[in-house]
Amino acid sequence: MNKLKTYMLRLSAVALLLGAWLLAACDDGVTGESYRTYDKEMLSDYLRNRDDFSMFMEVVTKAGLMDLLSTYGQYTCFAPTNDALSAYFEAQNISSIDDLSKEDCDTLARTAIVNRIYGLPELASVKQYLGKANMLDQPIEVEQVPVIENGDTVNTTFRINGQGTIIVELANDSVENGIVHPVDALVEPLRELLPILIERDPNVSIFNTCLQLTGLDKQMLRFRDESYDGEDWYHIEGRYQTGAADQRPYFQVPEKRYYGYTAFIPTDSTLNHYNEIAGYDKPITTWEDLYDYACTVYPEGAGSDYYGKEPEQLTDPRNPLYRLIAYHLLDRKGLYDKLTTYCTIFTGDILPTEWYSTMAPLSTMKVQMVNGKYIRSNKFVGNAEVGSLYINRHYDPNRPETAMRGAIVIPKVKDGLKQNGTNGVYYYVDRILDYGQEVRDNVFNTRMRIDLYTIWPEMMNNDLRSDVTNIYDFAAMGVRDTDTPSYIFPQGYLDNTETEADGRFLYMGPHHSFWSYEGDEFNLNSDYNTFDITFPLPSVPEGDYQIRLGFAPMDYRAIAQMYFDGVPQDIPLDMRYNTVISKIGTSYYGFSYPPSGDAWEQSKKDLHNLGWYHGPVGVRCGSNFDNDWDLSSSGTSPFHTNGGHTIRKVIYQGHITADKVHTLRMKSVWAAGTAQLMIDYIEIVPKNVYGVDGDGKGEDDY
């Protein structure tokens, strides 16, 4: 795309966004006077032309970023006033900007700038964090707060990262390349590692003591892989075909490689009253009490040399306390708004649900959002608190006796405490989490639908999934750093994953209009018609299972041999549309929503006998949405009616043990030209769910 076209597209996008904000402001308590446009004034000019931001302008200038802010883009700047910077300098014993190094100024400036436009109406829709990180690759926390005058609430504003509050009468100040929100205190960068934040919180002292005794705190100290530099891999970037001839978006390499962690922590108060809250036989007031509780959850191996409260025992991954504490931890930075997604999820049928491997050996956690705004039916909700994020909640209306409440994730910790650090974030939970026998028997007695995005911690740690999902203009996706970036991964970027040197591993960012679960997908292709990938699967309780691959058959797909734990499975899978249709027949077509009748039941049986399943009924795609997540309109298409373009194939059926990490391998058999293998999602389904006979309630269609 030429520069003029890019420029005009960006200006059009900014104009449309600002127009929408002007309309939306009436509903958000923002007066029209708040919107002022300075013709041909760039963000750099804004800082130069206003005396009240002269100190921040000096910071930006010393950082060497004024030229950047003079170019066309879509920036949001939380600009601190002179008073705000003066207060920060006084608190830090800094006499003037001369005391700051160029690196210090770069950090302060990049913390305040986000490479996407967020007006006040957009900030009002944020639950906790902006969808886009700042220019320091750190998340921005947003908290809505009232503006009070003479005891009355007269407006609404926002506190950024728990520090600077937007000066509402100066907010939404538009410039040619973005928008400015002046703040009354400096928005400081995140500096502390996650274990330090947890240690400083007096409300979680019991958990923190256990974290240190087990040595798990020391396992959460990594921040950045200094050996990785995206610039070393720019030569592999470019346009690659992912579909029809016009589907050639630009794939960029990740700039950096960060590590991250998440902790879900029961507070001391919760533990102290656990006998009342959860029916445990006594309060938990010390770490020894929590050890005793852990022994009731993990009785396996009692009496072994790794059982006990001695220091060398507590650091053994088989120790019950170690297992309990580690199960509360993820090796990825899970921002609240991004632990689940609504993209393609029709919440009238299913709830947004993800499955994450935890830091406890060979264990998996279920995370589910029960969001009342979009729920059209209560059939999968049960007695959940609508609007809450749950861990290990289980409710099956066909098996009500297996229901488990799970734990609610509390989005905010106590006021005055930082919960988001350099390499991680923590939340309170209102129950202890575990991977004990009752959880394994009930929570995992279900179909696990696993989006490939959740397999690799690097995806969340490096914020590679965009929250902008309504763009379908491939021509516009021809440069780096678009709102919906797509990525190509260098070898070794994704841990525990083996790829062949000749093959490309591509990630296509989420789009509402894709026949892809949660809107995004991974593809493999190669200039040499060869690709090969092996990656780990989440752990499940021991038993008999089906493993299915969900994908969208297309004429430009490839043929690949599937392997489970290195053993080839069945004949190679041909993903080409016409081949798939020839195998499953045309009885796939024409089903209504919701599907019913003899034809539907017969079609299911026919497919199952051949090792195939219709696309899930509860997942939809389309472009005619009333809003981002409302998939109820006539412009959307349920996956089961997509004419064969969304389908699931059984790629393994047999026994899975719980004593090791199992792997899936996909190796090309034929991949001529630009043909590629699509990897969208995996389903791991226990036999007593997919194989119910007689009058029992079998697997649902959703």
Secondary structure as GFF3:
##gff-version 3
##sequence-region A 1 702
A	DSSP	alpha_helix	3	24	.	.	.	ID=ss1
A	DSSP	three_ten_helix	25	27	.	.	.	ID=ss2
A	DSSP	three_ten_helix	32	34	.	.	.	ID=ss3
A	DSSP	beta_strand	36	37	.	.	.	ID=ss4
A	DSSP	alpha_helix	43	48	.	.	.	ID=ss5
A	DSSP	three_ten_helix	51	53	.	.	.	ID=ss6
A	DSSP	alpha_helix	54	63	.	.	.	ID=ss7
A	DSSP	three_ten_helix	68	70	.	.	.	ID=ss8
A	DSSP	beta_strand	75	77	.	.	.	ID=ss9
A	DSSP	alpha_helix	82	91	.	.	.	ID=ss10
A	DSSP	three_ten_helix	97	99	.	.	.	ID=ss11
A	DSSP	alpha_helix	102	111	.	.	.	ID=ss12
A	DSSP	beta_strand	113	114	.	.	.	ID=ss13
A	DSSP	alpha_helix	120	124	.	.	.	ID=ss14
A	DSSP	beta_strand	142	149	.	.	.	ID=ss15
A	DSSP	beta_strand	152	160	.	.	.	ID=ss16
A	DSSP	beta_strand	164	165	.	.	.	ID=ss17
A	DSSP	three_ten_helix	168	170	.	.	.	ID=ss18
A	DSSP	beta_strand	173	175	.	.	.	ID=ss19
A	DSSP	beta_strand	178	180	.	.	.	ID=ss20
A	DSSP	alpha_helix	194	200	.	.	.	ID=ss21
A	DSSP	three_ten_helix	202	204	.	.	.	ID=ss22
A	DSSP	alpha_helix	205	213	.	.	.	ID=ss23
A	DSSP	three_ten_helix	216	220	.	.	.	ID=ss24
A	DSSP	three_ten_helix	230	236	.	.	.	ID=ss25
A	DSSP	beta_strand	238	239	.	.	.	ID=ss26
A	DSSP	beta_strand	250	252	.	.	.	ID=ss27
A	DSSP	beta_strand	261	266	.	.	.	ID=ss28
A	DSSP	alpha_helix	268	272	.	.	.	ID=ss29
A	DSSP	alpha_helix	274	278	.	.	.	ID=ss30
A	DSSP	alpha_helix	287	297	.	.	.	ID=ss31
A	DSSP	alpha_helix	311	314	.	.	.	ID=ss32
A	DSSP	alpha_helix	320	326	.	.	.	ID=ss33
A	DSSP	beta_strand	329	330	.	.	.	ID=ss34
A	DSSP	three_ten_helix	336	338	.	.	.	ID=ss35
A	DSSP	beta_strand	353	357	.	.	.	ID=ss36
A	DSSP	beta_strand	364	370	.	.	.	ID=ss37
A	DSSP	beta_strand	388	391	.	.	.	ID=ss38
A	DSSP	three_ten_helix	400	402	.	.	.	ID=ss39
A	DSSP	beta_strand	407	410	.	.	.	ID=ss40
A	DSSP	beta_strand	424	429	.	.	.	ID=ss41
A	DSSP	alpha_helix	437	442	.	.	.	ID=ss42
A	DSSP	beta_strand	448	451	.	.	.	ID=ss43
A	DSSP	three_ten_helix	452	454	.	.	.	ID=ss44
A	DSSP	alpha_helix	457	461	.	.	.	ID=ss45
A	DSSP	three_ten_helix	474	476	.	.	.	ID=ss46
A	DSSP	beta_strand	486	488	.	.	.	ID=ss47
A	DSSP	beta_strand	498	499	.	.	.	ID=ss48
A	DSSP	beta_strand	503	508	.	.	.	ID=ss49
A	DSSP	three_ten_helix	517	519	.	.	.	ID=ss50
A	DSSP	beta_strand	521	526	.	.	.	ID=ss51
A	DSSP	beta_strand	532	536	.	.	.	ID=ss52
A	DSSP	beta_strand	543	551	.	.	.	ID=ss53
A	DSSP	beta_strand	559	564	.	.	.	ID=ss54
A	DSSP	beta_strand	567	574	.	.	.	ID=ss55
A	DSSP	alpha_helix	577	584	.	.	.	ID=ss56
A	DSSP	three_ten_helix	586	588	.	.	.	ID=ss57
A	DSSP	alpha_helix	598	609	.	.	.	ID=ss58
A	DSSP	beta_strand	612	614	.	.	.	ID=ss59
A	DSSP	beta_strand	620	624	.	.	.	ID=ss60
A	DSSP	beta_strand	635	638	.	.	.	ID=ss61
A	DSSP	three_ten_helix	639	641	.	.	.	ID=ss62
A	DSSP	beta_strand	647	656	.	.	.	ID=ss63
A	DSSP	beta_strand	663	670	.	.	.	ID=ss64
A	DSSP	beta_strand	677	679	.	.	.	ID=ss65
A	DSSP	beta_strand	681	686	.	.	.	ID=ss66
A	DSSP	alpha_helix	687	690	.	.	.	ID=ss67
###
